[in-house]
Amino acid sequence: MDEEIIELTDIVEDESHDLDLDIVKEEHFEEELVESVQDLSVSPEVLEAALERVIEKKFADKIEAILFEVMEKVIGKEIGEIKESLQKDLDQIGNY
């Protein structure tokens, strides 16, 4: 069986729009935040950890839903392939 790489973009269409993720805005926001935080003497590690927590809290539910949808589609595809393989085997056995 050929291994097929499934791109998330192939499975979940335009879900990134639902997440309001705009990389340019995020980069600009991070630059502004870093500039303003530099005056507060906060280390980049502390800032990064804080940003990770905020992103996780804000997007955790949406990311989880997308991952479940992707998993369902991949599992469904694999089940279909297994069914086809079993049916071929049964057909070959029936021909003997």
Secondary structure per residue as TSV (DSSP state, phi and psi in degrees):
chain	resnum	aa	ss	phi	psi
A	1	M	-	360.0	130.2
A	2	D	-	-72.1	134.4
A	3	E	-	-78.0	129.3
A	4	E	-	-117.6	131.1
A	5	I	-	-86.7	126.5
A	6	I	-	-105.7	117.2
A	7	E	-	-78.5	138.8
A	8	L	H	-59.3	-31.9
A	9	T	H	-68.5	-23.7
A	10	D	H	-73.8	-28.6
A	11	I	H	-96.9	-46.0
A	12	V	S	-108.4	104.4
A	13	E	T	-85.2	124.8
A	14	D	T	52.1	28.5
A	15	E	H	-69.1	-24.6
A	16	S	H	-63.2	-27.3
A	17	H	H	-66.6	-34.1
A	18	D	H	-67.7	-26.2
A	19	L	T	-84.4	-3.7
A	20	D	T	55.5	36.6
A	21	L	-	-90.9	116.5
A	22	D	-	-128.2	106.4
A	23	I	H	-57.1	-39.8
A	24	V	H	-62.5	-44.6
A	25	K	H	-63.4	-41.4
A	26	E	H	-62.3	-44.9
A	27	E	H	-63.0	-43.4
A	28	H	H	-63.1	-43.6
A	29	F	H	-61.0	-44.2
A	30	E	H	-63.3	-41.3
A	31	E	H	-61.8	-46.1
A	32	E	H	-62.7	-42.0
A	33	L	H	-65.0	-42.6
A	34	V	H	-63.2	-43.1
A	35	E	H	-61.9	-43.9
A	36	S	H	-72.6	-29.9
A	37	V	H	-79.1	-25.3
A	38	Q	H	-57.6	-33.2
A	39	D	T	-67.9	-22.2
A	40	L	T	-91.7	-1.4
A	41	S	T	59.8	44.0
A	42	V	-	-96.1	134.6
A	43	S	-	-71.0	152.1
A	44	P	H	-58.7	-32.7
A	45	E	H	-65.6	-42.5
A	46	V	H	-66.0	-42.5
A	47	L	H	-62.1	-44.8
A	48	E	H	-61.9	-42.6
A	49	A	H	-63.2	-40.6
A	50	A	H	-65.3	-42.9
A	51	L	H	-62.6	-40.7
A	52	E	H	-60.9	-42.2
A	53	R	H	-64.6	-42.1
A	54	V	H	-63.7	-46.6
A	55	I	H	-62.9	-42.9
A	56	E	H	-61.5	-44.5
A	57	K	H	-65.7	-40.6
A	58	K	H	-73.9	-38.2
A	59	F	H	-113.3	1.0
A	60	A	H	-55.6	-47.4
A	61	D	H	-63.7	-43.0
A	62	K	H	-68.5	-41.7
A	63	I	H	-63.4	-42.9
A	64	E	H	-61.4	-43.2
A	65	A	H	-62.5	-41.7
A	66	I	H	-64.8	-43.5
A	67	L	H	-62.3	-41.1
A	68	F	H	-63.6	-40.3
A	69	E	H	-63.0	-43.5
A	70	V	H	-62.6	-45.2
A	71	M	H	-61.3	-43.2
A	72	E	H	-59.7	-43.7
A	73	K	H	-67.9	-41.7
A	74	V	H	-65.6	-45.0
A	75	I	H	-64.0	-41.8
A	76	G	H	-60.3	-41.4
A	77	K	H	-64.4	-44.0
A	78	E	H	-64.4	-39.7
A	79	I	H	-62.1	-42.4
A	80	G	H	-60.5	-42.2
A	81	E	H	-65.5	-39.3
A	82	I	H	-64.6	-42.7
A	83	K	H	-60.2	-45.0
A	84	E	H	-60.5	-43.9
A	85	S	H	-63.2	-44.7
A	86	L	H	-64.2	-40.2
A	87	Q	H	-64.3	-40.2
A	88	K	H	-61.7	-43.6
A	89	D	H	-62.3	-43.3
A	90	L	H	-64.5	-39.6
A	91	D	H	-63.6	-40.3
A	92	Q	H	-66.8	-40.0
A	93	I	H	-65.3	-39.2
A	94	G	H	-67.9	-23.2
A	95	N	T	-80.7	-10.3
A	96	Y	-	-84.1	360.0
